[in-house]
Amino acid sequence: MCSLERRGNLFILTLTGDDEHRLNPALIDSIRSALSQAKSQATRASALVTVAHGKFFSNGFDIAWAQAAGSPSAARDRLFHMIHLFKPLVADLLSLPMPTIAAVSGHASAAGFVLALSHDYVLMRSDRGVLYMSELDIGLTLPDYFTAVLRSKIGDPAARRRVALSAAKLKAEEAVKMGIVDSAHVSGESTVEAAVRQGEQLAGRKWDGKVYAEMRKSLYPELCVVLGLVDKAVVSRL
């Protein structure tokens, strides 16, 4: 599950427990509920930092939950159900009226990688953890909105190819060089501390959240089309 804590101007969304934070329907619903709560309490000086307990940031969809359905067809149905449920969570982050930062303090694989990329900024620990788009290795194609996230958030075609068509396991320093991660830090604790500092700095700008969300959406038109998000003109001051 996850928790949401408000620290002054910051919302800290924490994936709780010491497991892999697999994205099953219960966790997806919990994260969406936390984002909705943050949105309802947002001010002109808000930012969101997402962190995770334990060894993993998120190891992607809960394949064990899908397989527990029994038959292969039932397992596929459960997988497609998770893919369907996760899409509006990505849309929630893309339209959230405040800056967002992912503090990746452990492995982020597949949908967990997409979860991190759905934030405005990605900070990552350098001593442990990888970014890994595992679908090629396990024989799954990418959902359309996964591809749109990769195309929108990873600007270099060679970097996208390495992520999607090489199933590379990227450590922090390499991900920084490829423009996927904004900064690398020596430990999980320092990664979270840096994310909190950045969140406080961004919140201190006191931007209008609705304007910020629309500006963000305007940067990623392909992704917005796939997610079903519509741009809105917002004028907060004249």
VEXDREN-2710 file (C-alpha; in Angstrom, 1 decimal):
% VEXDREN-2710
k/r/px/py/pz
1/MET/0.0/0.0/0.0
2/CYS/1.0/3.6/0.3
3/SER/0.7/6.6/2.7
4/LEU/0.5/10.3/2.1
5/GLU/2.1/12.7/4.6
6/ARG/2.0/16.5/4.4
7/ARG/5.2/18.3/5.6
8/GLY/4.6/22.0/5.3
9/ASN/4.3/22.6/1.5
10/LEU/5.3/19.1/0.6
11/PHE/3.3/16.0/0.1
12/ILE/5.3/12.8/0.7
13/LEU/3.8/9.8/-1.0
14/THR/5.4/6.6/0.3
15/LEU/5.1/3.1/-1.1
16/THR/5.1/1.3/2.2
17/GLY/6.4/-2.1/3.4
18/ASP/9.6/-3.9/2.4
19/ASP/8.4/-5.9/-0.6
20/GLU/8.6/-5.2/-4.3
21/HIS/5.7/-2.7/-4.4
22/ARG/4.1/-4.7/-7.2
23/LEU/1.3/-2.7/-9.0
24/ASN/-1.8/-4.7/-8.4
25/PRO/-5.3/-3.2/-8.3
26/ALA/-5.1/-2.6/-4.6
27/LEU/-1.9/-0.6/-4.7
28/ILE/-2.9/1.3/-7.9
29/ASP/-6.1/2.3/-6.2
30/SER/-4.2/3.3/-3.0
31/ILE/-1.8/5.6/-5.0
32/ARG/-4.7/7.2/-7.0
33/SER/-6.5/7.9/-3.7
34/ALA/-3.4/9.5/-2.3
35/LEU/-2.9/11.7/-5.4
36/SER/-6.5/12.7/-5.3
37/GLN/-6.1/13.7/-1.7
38/ALA/-3.0/15.8/-2.5
39/LYS/-4.8/17.4/-5.4
40/SER/-7.7/18.4/-3.2
41/GLN/-5.3/20.0/-0.6
42/ALA/-2.9/21.6/-3.0
43/THR/-2.0/25.3/-2.6
44/ARG/0.1/27.7/-4.7
45/ALA/3.1/26.3/-2.8
46/SER/2.8/22.6/-3.1
47/ALA/5.0/19.8/-4.5
48/LEU/4.9/16.0/-4.4
49/VAL/7.8/13.6/-3.6
50/THR/7.3/9.9/-4.1
51/VAL/9.5/7.5/-2.2
52/ALA/9.5/3.8/-1.4
53/HIS/10.5/1.6/1.6
54/GLY/12.9/-1.2/1.1
55/LYS/14.9/-2.6/-1.8
56/PHE/12.5/-1.7/-4.6
57/PHE/10.9/1.5/-5.8
58/SER/8.5/-0.7/-7.7
59/ASN/9.0/-4.0/-9.6
60/GLY/6.1/-3.5/-12.0
61/PHE/2.8/-5.3/-12.3
62/ASP/1.9/-8.0/-9.9
63/ILE/2.5/-11.0/-12.1
64/ALA/2.0/-13.4/-9.2
65/TRP/-1.5/-11.9/-8.6
66/ALA/-2.3/-12.4/-12.3
67/GLN/-1.1/-16.0/-12.3
68/ALA/-3.1/-16.8/-9.2
69/ALA/-6.2/-16.6/-11.4
70/GLY/-5.4/-20.2/-12.5
71/SER/-5.7/-20.6/-16.2
72/PRO/-3.5/-18.8/-18.7
73/SER/-6.5/-17.0/-20.2
74/ALA/-7.6/-15.8/-16.7
75/ALA/-4.0/-14.7/-15.9
76/ARG/-3.9/-12.7/-19.2
77/ASP/-7.3/-11.1/-18.3
78/ARG/-5.9/-10.0/-14.9
79/LEU/-2.7/-8.6/-16.5
80/PHE/-4.8/-6.6/-19.0
81/HIS/-6.9/-5.4/-16.1
82/MET/-3.8/-4.0/-14.3
83/ILE/-2.7/-2.4/-17.6
84/HIS/-6.1/-0.7/-17.9
85/LEU/-6.1/0.4/-14.2
86/PHE/-2.6/1.8/-14.3
87/LYS/-3.3/4.1/-17.3
88/PRO/-5.4/6.7/-15.3
89/LEU/-2.7/6.7/-12.6
90/VAL/-0.2/8.0/-15.2
91/ALA/-2.8/10.5/-16.3
92/ASP/-3.3/11.6/-12.6
93/LEU/0.4/12.4/-12.3
94/LEU/0.6/14.2/-15.7
95/SER/-2.3/16.4/-14.7
96/LEU/-1.4/16.9/-11.0
97/PRO/-1.4/20.7/-10.2
98/MET/2.1/20.7/-8.6
99/PRO/5.6/19.7/-9.4
100/THR/6.4/16.0/-8.9
101/ILE/9.6/14.2/-8.0
102/ALA/10.4/10.5/-7.8
103/ALA/13.1/9.5/-5.4
104/VAL/14.1/6.1/-6.8
105/SER/15.9/4.4/-4.0
106/GLY/15.7/0.9/-5.4
107/HIS/14.9/-1.1/-8.5
108/ALA/12.3/0.4/-10.8
109/SER/11.2/-2.2/-13.4
110/ALA/8.6/-2.2/-16.2
111/ALA/5.5/-0.4/-14.9
112/GLY/7.6/0.7/-11.9
113/PHE/9.9/2.4/-14.3
114/VAL/7.0/4.0/-16.0
115/LEU/5.7/5.2/-12.6
116/ALA/9.0/6.9/-12.0
117/LEU/9.1/8.5/-15.5
118/SER/5.6/9.9/-15.0
119/HIS/7.0/12.4/-12.5
120/ASP/8.6/15.7/-13.5
121/TYR/11.9/14.8/-12.0
122/VAL/13.6/11.5/-11.3
123/LEU/16.4/11.2/-8.7
124/MET/18.1/7.9/-8.2
125/ARG/20.5/6.3/-5.8
126/SER/23.8/5.2/-7.3
127/ASP/24.9/2.4/-4.8
128/ARG/22.0/0.1/-5.5
129/GLY/19.1/-0.4/-7.9
130/VAL/18.5/-0.3/-11.7
131/LEU/15.9/1.0/-14.1
132/TYR/14.7/-1.9/-16.3
133/MET/12.1/-2.2/-19.0
134/SER/11.7/-6.0/-18.7
135/GLU/8.9/-6.6/-21.2
136/LEU/11.2/-7.8/-24.0
137/ASP/12.9/-10.4/-21.7
138/ILE/9.6/-11.8/-20.5
139/GLY/7.8/-11.7/-23.8
140/LEU/5.3/-8.9/-23.5
141/THR/4.6/-6.0/-25.9
142/LEU/4.4/-2.5/-24.5
143/PRO/1.0/-0.9/-23.9
144/ASP/0.5/2.2/-26.0
145/TYR/0.7/4.6/-23.1
146/PHE/4.0/2.9/-22.0
147/THR/5.5/3.7/-25.4
148/ALA/4.1/7.2/-25.3
149/VAL/5.8/7.8/-21.8
150/LEU/9.1/6.5/-23.2
151/ARG/8.9/8.7/-26.3
152/SER/7.9/11.7/-24.2
153/LYS/10.3/11.4/-21.3
154/ILE/13.4/9.9/-23.0
155/GLY/14.4/12.4/-25.8
156/ASP/17.3/10.5/-27.3
157/PRO/16.2/7.8/-29.8
158/ALA/19.4/5.7/-29.0
159/ALA/18.5/5.9/-25.3
160/ARG/15.0/4.7/-26.0
161/ARG/16.3/1.9/-28.1
162/ARG/18.6/0.8/-25.3
163/VAL/15.7/0.9/-22.8
164/ALA/13.1/-0.9/-24.9
165/LEU/15.0/-2.9/-27.5
166/SER/17.9/-4.0/-25.4
167/ALA/16.1/-4.4/-22.0
168/ALA/19.1/-2.8/-20.5
169/LYS/19.4/-2.6/-16.7
170/LEU/20.5/1.0/-16.1
171/LYS/22.3/2.1/-13.0
172/ALA/22.0/5.7/-11.9
173/GLU/25.2/7.2/-13.5
174/GLU/24.4/5.7/-16.9
175/ALA/20.8/6.9/-16.6
176/VAL/21.9/10.4/-15.8
177/LYS/24.2/10.4/-18.9
178/MET/21.3/9.2/-21.1
179/GLY/19.1/12.0/-19.8
180/ILE/16.6/9.7/-18.1
181/VAL/17.5/10.5/-14.5
182/ASP/18.1/14.1/-13.3
183/SER/20.7/13.3/-10.6
184/ALA/22.4/10.4/-8.8
185/HIS/23.0/10.2/-5.1
186/VAL/25.2/8.0/-2.9
187/SER/22.5/6.3/-0.9
188/GLY/18.7/5.9/-0.6
189/GLU/18.7/8.4/2.3
190/SER/20.6/11.0/0.4
191/THR/18.3/10.5/-2.7
192/VAL/15.2/11.2/-0.6
193/GLU/16.9/14.1/1.1
194/ALA/17.8/15.6/-2.3
195/ALA/14.2/15.1/-3.6
196/VAL/12.8/16.8/-0.5
197/ARG/15.1/19.8/-1.0
198/GLN/14.2/20.0/-4.6
199/GLY/10.5/19.8/-3.8
200/GLU/10.8/22.6/-1.2
201/GLN/12.6/24.8/-3.8
202/LEU/9.9/24.2/-6.4
203/ALA/7.1/24.7/-3.9
204/GLY/8.8/27.9/-2.9
205/ARG/8.2/29.3/-6.4
206/LYS/4.4/29.4/-5.6
207/TRP/3.3/28.7/-9.1
208/ASP/-0.4/28.4/-9.9
209/GLY/-1.0/24.7/-9.9
210/LYS/-3.6/24.7/-12.7
211/VAL/-1.2/26.7/-14.9
212/TYR/1.6/24.3/-14.0
213/ALA/-0.5/21.2/-14.9
214/GLU/-1.5/22.7/-18.2
215/MET/2.1/23.7/-19.1
216/ARG/3.2/20.1/-18.3
217/LYS/0.5/18.6/-20.5
218/SER/1.5/21.0/-23.3
219/LEU/5.0/19.5/-23.3
220/TYR/3.8/16.0/-24.0
221/PRO/1.0/16.2/-26.6
222/GLU/1.4/12.6/-27.9
223/LEU/1.2/11.2/-24.3
224/CYS/-1.9/13.4/-23.6
225/VAL/-3.7/12.1/-26.6
226/VAL/-3.0/8.5/-25.6
227/LEU/-4.1/9.2/-22.0
228/GLY/-7.2/11.1/-23.1
229/LEU/-6.1/14.4/-21.5
230/VAL/-7.3/17.6/-23.0
231/ASP/-5.4/20.9/-22.8
232/LYS/-7.2/23.8/-21.1
233/ALA/-6.3/27.5/-21.4
234/VAL/-5.7/28.9/-17.9
235/VAL/-5.0/32.6/-17.1
236/SER/-4.3/33.2/-13.4
237/ARG/-3.1/36.8/-13.6
238/LEU/-3.5/39.7/-15.9
END
